[in-house]
Amino acid sequence: MGWLGPGRIVQSPLVVLDGGRVAFAGAAAAAPRELAGEADEELVVDGFVLPGVVDRHVHVALSDPAAILAGGVTAVRDLGWVPDDVWSLADASDSPSFDGPTIRAIGPILTCPGGYPTRSGWAPAGTGREVRGAEEAAAAVGEVLDRSGVGMVKVALNADAGPTLTDEELVAICDAAHAREAGVTVHAQGAGQAERAAGAGVDEFAHCPWSERLSDGFLASIAGRMRIVSTLDIHSHGVETPELHTALANLNGFIQAGGRVAYGTDLGNGAIPAGVHVGEAWHLRRAGLTPEQVVEAMTFRPLEAGEPADLIVLGANPFEDLNALADLRAVIHAGRRYR
């Protein structure tokens, strides 16, 4: 059995790989005859097949790329590190010899002098890019987008850790990114910071807001234009906490208003496991996503012809029990078997 994308549950699936791409994915009985013998591999699935999992919030230098891939995550988005170091790693991840997931990296986090994460123990010098004034803030957006190729920049609005960007600087960043058809993701922490971010035009919360309970009216107002990356277990690590409950309530309100949610773990932050994080999946379920919506939040592209040959095979059906996400039987990335 398999889930090949939204609404596509297939019995007795067949996945045909041609190099690093999918040549066919669907019911075995529906496979075109002309594919027989021409592709690199025909995978008759013994288990439950899914597209490869994508973690949209990691700090990959604080983890092990090989362990991430072996754990079923075939692509990651790094949301803040020393630019030259992480961009070099991202470039290396496109090589067939790289033992790890595809890495896309935003690079430095745009912040103000002395703002988060410049004084944080986890962040080496250069992780935060300090800007002074709206003009410099807009120029920094261009510098980051020119090199990263990700189509998004990250800003810090962490009032609990120090000063934050001014409204003028924040608007300048959003305007500069949008002029390039790029987006802005934000670490919003502290009273009022989520509202400031939304008012300036930020496109995504890099963490589900947890500092305060946001009103249902506010969540409804942003549901049609912003996305939230979950990172719920950083407030829990298996323990019920007030921060987790606040984040879950905010995410539930956002989901009920029709908001889009992406799976992200903030890998590198404490005891977050490399690979598929079943605890994060369960938190998404608690927040109000159906099992299929949880899986959709954890993946990026469907399994269909022309898409990257990234997939995992589980021992059981995750729609019946999300714990099946921990029962990995196979991991294939760019057409190569890693497990």
N, C-alpha and C positions, 0 to 999 in steps of 0.2 A: 504494500500500500504506500501511497505517497501524497504529499501536498506540494504541488508545483508552483503555486502562487494563489492569490486570493480567489476563492471559489473553485479551485481546481484540485479536488481530491480524486485520486486515480487508484483503481484496483490493479494489481499486477503491473506496476509501471516498468518501463524500459527507458534507460537513459543512454544515448549514444554520444560518445565523445569523439571529437575530431580536433586533435591538438589541444589547445587551451580553451576551446569553445564547445558548446553543446550543439550537436547536429540534430538531435531529436530528443524530446522528453514527452512521454505520454503513455497511454495504454499500449502494452506490447503488441496487441492485435492490430493496432492502428499504425504501426511503424511502416514507412514506405519501403517497398521491397528493394529499391535501388540503393538503399543505405547498406544493405547486407554485404559484408566483406570489405567495404571501402573506408570505414571509420577506424580510428585507433583502438577503440574499445567499446564494447556493448555491455552495459551493466544491467543485468536482470536483478532487480533489487530484492534482496532477502532481508526484509526489515521495513522500516518506515523512512522514506527518503524526504529530505527537505533541502531547499537552497542553503548554501553556507550562511552561517550566522555573521552579522556585522555588528561590531561594538562601536558606537558613535561617540564614545567619550573614554579615551584612555590616555595614559602617559607611558608610552611604550618603553621608554628607557628605564623605567622603574619595574619592568617585568622582563620576561624571557620570550622573545618572539616565537621560538620553537615550541614552547609550552602552550602559547596562545593558539597556535595552529593545531597542534595535537589535541587540544581541548575542544576543537570544533568551530573556532572562530576564524573565518577565512579572510576577513578584511577588518581593519580598524581605522578610526579617525583619531589622530593625536591632537588634543586640544590644549597644548601649551608645553613648550620646551625650548631649550637653546636652539635658535633657528638653524645654524649651519649643521649642527650635530643631527637634529631630527630630520632635516630635509635630505641630508646625505643618506640616512637610513631609509627614508621613503623612496629615494631613487634606487637604492640597492634592492628594495623589496620587489621591484619589477623584473629582476633577473631570475631566470629559471633555476639558478643555483641557490637562491635565497631560501633558507629554512625558517619560514615564518609567514604570516599573513601579508596580504597587500596592505601597505601602510600609506595613508594620506595624512599629511601633517599641516596644521595651520601655522605653526611656528611660534612666534612670541605673542604674549598676551598684552594688548594695548592697555596702558594704565597711566596714572599720573605720577609725578615724583613722590616716592615713598609709599605708593599705593600697592595693594596686593597684586602680584605675589612677590614683590621685590624684597620683602623682609621675612619671607616664609622659609622654613628650614628645608622643605622638600624641593624648592625651586633653585637650581643653580643660577648664577649671574647670567643675565641675558634672557631668561625665561619671560621676564616682564620688560616690555618696551615702553619707557616713560616718554610721554608727549607733553608739550607745554603750549597750550593754545590751540584754537580750532584749525589754524592753517597747518601747523605741524601734525596735528592729529589726522587730517585728511591726507597729507603726504605720506604718513606712515601706512595708511591703508593701501595706497598704491604700491609701496615697497613690498609689503607682505604678499599682496595678490600677484605681483609680477613674478615672485619666486616660488610661492607655494603651489600654485595651480589648483587649489582646492575650491576656490570660489566662495570663500567665507573667511572672515576675520573674527577674532575673539576679543572681547573687552571685559575688564574686571570692574564690577561695582560692589566691592566688598567693604561696606562701611564698618563692619565689625573688626576689620584688620587694619584700618587706617584711612587716609583720605581717598577720595574717589574723583573720577573725571567730572568736570563741570558739565552742565546741561549743554552749553555751546559746543564743547569738545565732543560730547556724545552724539549730538545731532550731526556735527561735521563728519564724524566717522560713518554714521549710517548713510548720510547723503553721498559720501564718496564711494562707499561700497555699492550702493544701489545704482549709482551712475555707471558702475562697471558690471551691472547685472549680477552682483555678488550679494551675499548675505552677511549678517552680523549675529553672532551668538554671544551670550553674556553669562558670566558668573554673577548672579544677583544675590547679595546676602546683606541682611540688615533691614530695618524698618524703612519702607517706602522705596526701596531700590527696584523692586519688580515693576512698580508703577512708573518710575523714572525711565526704566529701560523701554517699556512699552510705549510710553509717550514720545520717546525719541525716534522710534521706528525700528527697534531691534527685532530680528526675525525669529530668534530661538532662545530659549532658556537652556543653557548647558547642563544645568541641574534643575530638577523640579524644585521650585521655591519652597523653603521650609522654615524661614525665619519668622513668618507670621501667617495666620490664616487669611487668605485673600478672599475678597467678597465674590459671591457667585456672579454678580453683575460685571465685575472686572474680568473674571475668567471667561464669561460669555463674550465680552467685548474683544478679547484677543484670540478666541478659539478659531476664528476663520482666517487668521493671518499669521499666527505664530505656531511654532512647534516646541514641544517640551521633550528633552532627553531625560530619561528617568533617574538614574543614579540613586535609587532609593535605599539600597542596602548600605551605603556609606553611613547612614544614620542608624543602622541596626546591627549589622554583623550577627544576625540571629537573635537579637535582643529587642524587645519592644521599648521604644523610647518616645518621648514627646515630639522630638524632631521628625521621627518617622511618621507618627500619626498626623502631624501637620502637613507633611509632604503628601501623604496618601489622600488626605481630605482635599488638598488643592488639586491634585491630579484627578481625583474623581470628579470634582466640579468641572474641570477642564474637559474631561472625556464626555461628561453628560451634556456639555455644550457643543460637542462635535469636534473637539480639538484633536490634532494629530500628535501621536506619541512615538518616540523612537527609543529603542533599547540602548542603554549606555550604562557602564558600570563604574566609571572613574577608576579603572584598573591602575594600580600603583598607589592608591589611597588605602592604606591599612591592609587588612587581610582579605582583599578581594581576590578570588581565585582566577588564574589565567584560564582562558577558554570559556565555554558556555557557563554562565552563572545561574544555576537553577533557582537560587534564592531571589535573584532579581526578577526572574520570570514570575515567581509566585507573588511578589509584591505588585507586579503589573496586573495580575489577576485580581488581587485584593482591591486595587484601585478602580476596577470596573471593566477591564478588557475581557472579552471572551477568550477562550483558549486559542481560537484561530487568530484573533486580533493580537494576542501576545506573540504568536509565531510571526505574524506579519510585521510587527514592530521590531522583531529580532532579525529580519532579513531585509534585503535591499532589492534585488532583481529576481524575477521568477525564473524557474527552470524552463527554458524554451530555446528553440533554435536561434543561434547567433549570440546567446548570452555567455558570459564566462563559465567555464566548467568548474564551478565551485559548488560543492554539495556535501551533505552529511547523511549518514544512514544511522537510524536509531533502532534499538531492539524492540521498541513498543511504540504505540500511538500516543503522542503528546497531547492530543485533543481529549483523550480519556484520562490522562494523568500527566501533568507537566513534569513530574519526576523522570519521565522517559527521556527528557533532554539530557540527563546524565548518563544514559545508557548508550554511549557511542559505539557503533560497530565499524564505521568507516568514515574517513575524512578525505575528500578529494579537492585539491586546490589547483587551479589552472591545468586541470587534466591529469594531475599527478596524485597518486595515492600516498597519504602520509600516515594512515592508520588503517 
